[in-house]
């Protein structure tokens, strides 16, 4: 159950979207994690959203049996979670996990949950709650370096760190909780990062029962910690959880209201939430289904505004039979920064879970400036077309990913009429982002030396991807040079055609003169042909490679995420070791008063180690699946594009034959 | 390139830019050539039924410089002033391949094995192309001489063909080189002068205008065609590199991706060969034709120049005769001189007219032949590419 509720965050917001979003954007978004940032950044807002949610949904929850179930276990989970050492809890939760997912769709299954939940509930709530505040108060802990954290805190530290900041609104320190990823981004978008994390954590934890509980409780408590007393904490915990669930309930309600839609929608949602735990085959099936059902095109690039404030808007049309969308065809207008914004949202949420989030095309200041200046030259037209095509491919890649397709932000992007302006992307050009990514990669690759890779598969794959990227870059350079040389050839052919025409006009033999001017015409046509082929070289071939160079970067990012998870686990392992040594010392020094505390700490760290280990295993599994999926997708994509490219070459040759065959009688007529 | 293609190229070579009498009495070809550093040694093979030769079939070794010597002696022979003297073959230019060779040597350490192999392939192809072209122009020069009723009887030509050792012709010394340069200066200055001379003959007036115009046009077209074929070669080279890069990606892979890449690499490799052929056939059929006629037209212009010179001489001799008559002395000598000049001029005009007419016919025939051949080759290559692409697309789609 916990799992289901935890995982649900991605699915729910979309369903809630129509209702909640429409009247209170902020509150609704808060839970998707994206727009939370917007509301949280101003300090007064932060308290508001929960309230809103609280006010609205509770009724639903209680009125709705389903929601009850959901919300109840949630609460219990939360409260119980704090118990750091409760092994039983772990077991209990890990077992029913499978059922959980079903719980969502089928109410009968709920039974096991309450039982499980009942047992651990009494656990040392107070402990947990008591400590976190300490953390918060001393939340000068600005760096997420795990070592520090481990020193004075307990399990939920990471979580606490992240969340407290949200509450206390110290965006700066909040930034880098352990994750390289967030660190990287923190420069750019400190606040949104922080807010997203909680949700992410939830989803992450969802997989492993023990892991998931602590974050939920901790985050919720910490949230309130800054503002409220402990008692309130409990309360707020509940509210937060409730609010989290509420959208779910909303959806259920809606489903009930629209029976026709409900069944498939629910199944889609549940399947999506289950996706990570699915087998590969299932994944593939899903993929292919999605492929057939969703057709996205980006068209009609249009300049909006004048001067340096001008921007390009694109028409994003979707055609689908998927029931999770409100209609079969719909169209929205989006600007480039919206696409970047979508990527950032997705990347924040999913890349740390080991998903390969397709990167969007890079920002090009030079290209855009030309467009802005409004010169109607071919290069700016080419730029616009290039970007349009790249954005289309980008969106297609996003929706072809079964998990990303389920993301509320994706649906919002495709469906929603008006999108909040993605401000943060302005500072972040694609190139800049890549640079940062590379930096992070470098930093991590230094760690690689320390990480003795146990998994042969990963060991090889990481190396392969590295090599492939390198070779891909080389190939890209070659193809670029082909494009240039063919353009050159086209230009030279045009010049030659002119020259031959002149020669023909000077020729005093009538038949030869005629043949020469015919030859000039043929060469003129061939020049056109070369030009078209050059643009095919570029759009079908070169751009494909550029895409994959970016994608391979994203794959490497996934490996890094996995590495980080491993690092976290190892650090916890070390800390546990230290604690044990400390205990031994205490034993030896015969200080029973401190012994209990030491034991508690050991237990706590043991739990942490298990948690992190599981996390690492989970992310390893995800990355592995993702990479396999990516490889398959890549092979298919490449084949498709290459065939398309070869067809363009074939077409050129056919034209060529036509031109020369028409010329042959002319040549023969020379006498 | 395959031996077959070489053979077929040989066929083309013989007929490239000139229409030759199919006269079996003196057949010359260059079956072999050897490149040693800067020097190219040609083996010239002669088959003849003419009694002026001691043997009926023999071979001699000759260098490029020997050809130049032969050309120069013919140009300097007064007798041939009324003829279009076949243009001398240009100096073998191995600059392109040599540069590539240099790059190859330099980059050997930094290149992968595949890249090195690809580069070597390109180098070999380019070297062969240049080599073939060089042999061709030298051969054509000799064939032009042998097919001309006057030149074939030339003494120096016979020596060139028959002397069975190295000719080791004396290189021009610095003074002569300078002399040649000076002569050229005078000639071009004269040309300006002569173009001012009033032409008495309508035919030559027309011919002069045409040749001057045509010469500049064809020069331009040649340069443009060279550029075009060069960039076409670049495209072919890019195919080659792409194929190499694809192979190196495929090497690290073991999924379905690998198969696709390998297939692709293969396609590009084949496309390179085809595209390379297209480029080199264009070069051989079109650029070489234009190049040759740029030189041939220069030779025709030289003829016009010599005739104009003779005309000027004749006019001068007329003036001298007038003066002599006025003064009443040396009349006989002046008359003699005037007659001689007139005779020379008439002779030049007569043979020049014949030569220019036949030159025109020859040019039209050569253009026709080459354009037809080029077109046919273009169609052939395009069809080959087409079937290659079609096949590859099918294979890719099927797996």
Boltz contact constraints between the chains, C-beta under 6 A:
constraints:
  - contact:
      token1: [A, 464]
      token2: [B, 252]
      max_distance: 6.0
  - contact:
      token1: [A, 467]
      token2: [B, 252]
      max_distance: 6.0
  - contact:
      token1: [A, 468]
      token2: [B, 249]
      max_distance: 6.0
  - contact:
      token1: [A, 468]
      token2: [B, 252]
      max_distance: 6.0
  - contact:
      token1: [A, 471]
      token2: [B, 248]
      max_distance: 6.0
  - contact:
      token1: [A, 471]
      token2: [B, 249]
      max_distance: 6.0
  - contact:
      token1: [A, 474]
      token2: [B, 245]
      max_distance: 6.0
  - contact:
      token1: [A, 475]
      token2: [B, 245]
      max_distance: 6.0
  - contact:
      token1: [A, 478]
      token2: [B, 241]
      max_distance: 6.0
  - contact:
      token1: [A, 478]
      token2: [B, 242]
      max_distance: 6.0
  - contact:
      token1: [A, 478]
      token2: [B, 245]
      max_distance: 6.0
  - contact:
      token1: [A, 481]
      token2: [B, 238]
      max_distance: 6.0
  - contact:
      token1: [A, 482]
      token2: [B, 238]
      max_distance: 6.0
  - contact:
      token1: [A, 485]
      token2: [B, 231]
      max_distance: 6.0
  - contact:
      token1: [A, 485]
      token2: [B, 234]
      max_distance: 6.0
  - contact:
      token1: [A, 485]
      token2: [B, 235]
      max_distance: 6.0
  - contact:
      token1: [A, 485]
      token2: [B, 238]
      max_distance: 6.0
  - contact:
      token1: [A, 486]
      token2: [B, 235]
      max_distance: 6.0
  - contact:
      token1: [A, 488]
      token2: [B, 231]
      max_distance: 6.0
  - contact:
      token1: [A, 489]
      token2: [B, 231]
      max_distance: 6.0
  - contact:
      token1: [A, 489]
      token2: [B, 232]
      max_distance: 6.0
  - contact:
      token1: [A, 489]
      token2: [B, 235]
      max_distance: 6.0
  - contact:
      token1: [A, 492]
      token2: [B, 227]
      max_distance: 6.0
  - contact:
      token1: [A, 492]
      token2: [B, 228]
      max_distance: 6.0
  - contact:
      token1: [A, 492]
      token2: [B, 231]
      max_distance: 6.0
  - contact:
      token1: [A, 493]
      token2: [B, 228]
      max_distance: 6.0
  - contact:
      token1: [A, 495]
      token2: [B, 224]
      max_distance: 6.0
  - contact:
      token1: [A, 496]
      token2: [B, 224]
      max_distance: 6.0
  - contact:
      token1: [A, 496]
      token2: [B, 225]
      max_distance: 6.0
  - contact:
      token1: [A, 496]
      token2: [B, 228]
      max_distance: 6.0
  - contact:
      token1: [A, 499]
      token2: [B, 220]
      max_distance: 6.0
  - contact:
      token1: [A, 499]
      token2: [B, 221]
      max_distance: 6.0
  - contact:
      token1: [A, 499]
      token2: [B, 224]
      max_distance: 6.0
  - contact:
      token1: [A, 500]
      token2: [B, 221]
      max_distance: 6.0
  - contact:
      token1: [A, 502]
      token2: [B, 217]
      max_distance: 6.0
  - contact:
      token1: [A, 503]
      token2: [B, 217]
      max_distance: 6.0
  - contact:
      token1: [A, 503]
      token2: [B, 218]
      max_distance: 6.0
  - contact:
      token1: [A, 503]
      token2: [B, 221]
      max_distance: 6.0
  - contact:
      token1: [A, 506]
      token2: [B, 213]
      max_distance: 6.0
  - contact:
      token1: [A, 506]
      token2: [B, 214]
      max_distance: 6.0
  - contact:
      token1: [A, 506]
      token2: [B, 217]
      max_distance: 6.0
  - contact:
      token1: [A, 508]
      token2: [B, 210]
      max_distance: 6.0
  - contact:
      token1: [A, 509]
      token2: [B, 364]
      max_distance: 6.0
  - contact:
      token1: [A, 512]
      token2: [B, 364]
      max_distance: 6.0
  - contact:
      token1: [A, 512]
      token2: [B, 367]
      max_distance: 6.0
  - contact:
      token1: [A, 631]
      token2: [B, 255]
      max_distance: 6.0
  - contact:
      token1: [A, 634]
      token2: [B, 257]
      max_distance: 6.0
  - contact:
      token1: [A, 635]
      token2: [B, 255]
      max_distance: 6.0
  - contact:
      token1: [A, 635]
      token2: [B, 256]
      max_distance: 6.0
  - contact:
      token1: [A, 635]
      token2: [B, 257]
      max_distance: 6.0
  - contact:
      token1: [A, 638]
      token2: [B, 260]
      max_distance: 6.0
  - contact:
      token1: [A, 639]
      token2: [B, 260]
      max_distance: 6.0
  - contact:
      token1: [A, 639]
      token2: [B, 396]
      max_distance: 6.0
  - contact:
      token1: [A, 642]
      token2: [B, 264]
      max_distance: 6.0
  - contact:
      token1: [A, 643]
      token2: [B, 393]
      max_distance: 6.0
  - contact:
      token1: [A, 643]
      token2: [B, 396]
      max_distance: 6.0
  - contact:
      token1: [A, 646]
      token2: [B, 389]
      max_distance: 6.0
  - contact:
      token1: [A, 646]
      token2: [B, 392]
      max_distance: 6.0
  - contact:
      token1: [A, 646]
      token2: [B, 393]
      max_distance: 6.0
  - contact:
      token1: [A, 649]
      token2: [B, 389]
      max_distance: 6.0
  - contact:
      token1: [A, 650]
      token2: [B, 389]
      max_distance: 6.0
  - contact:
      token1: [A, 653]
      token2: [B, 382]
      max_distance: 6.0
  - contact:
      token1: [A, 653]
      token2: [B, 385]
      max_distance: 6.0
  - contact:
      token1: [A, 653]
      token2: [B, 386]
      max_distance: 6.0
  - contact:
      token1: [A, 656]
      token2: [B, 382]
      max_distance: 6.0
  - contact:
      token1: [A, 657]
      token2: [B, 379]
      max_distance: 6.0
  - contact:
      token1: [A, 657]
      token2: [B, 382]
      max_distance: 6.0
  - contact:
      token1: [A, 660]
      token2: [B, 375]
      max_distance: 6.0
  - contact:
      token1: [A, 660]
      token2: [B, 378]
      max_distance: 6.0
  - contact:
      token1: [A, 660]
      token2: [B, 379]
      max_distance: 6.0
  - contact:
      token1: [A, 663]
      token2: [B, 375]
      max_distance: 6.0
  - contact:
      token1: [A, 664]
      token2: [B, 375]
      max_distance: 6.0
  - contact:
      token1: [A, 667]
      token2: [B, 371]
      max_distance: 6.0
  - contact:
      token1: [A, 667]
      token2: [B, 372]
      max_distance: 6.0
  - contact:
      token1: [A, 667]
      token2: [B, 375]
      max_distance: 6.0
  - contact:
      token1: [A, 668]
      token2: [B, 372]
      max_distance: 6.0
  - contact:
      token1: [A, 670]
      token2: [B, 368]
      max_distance: 6.0
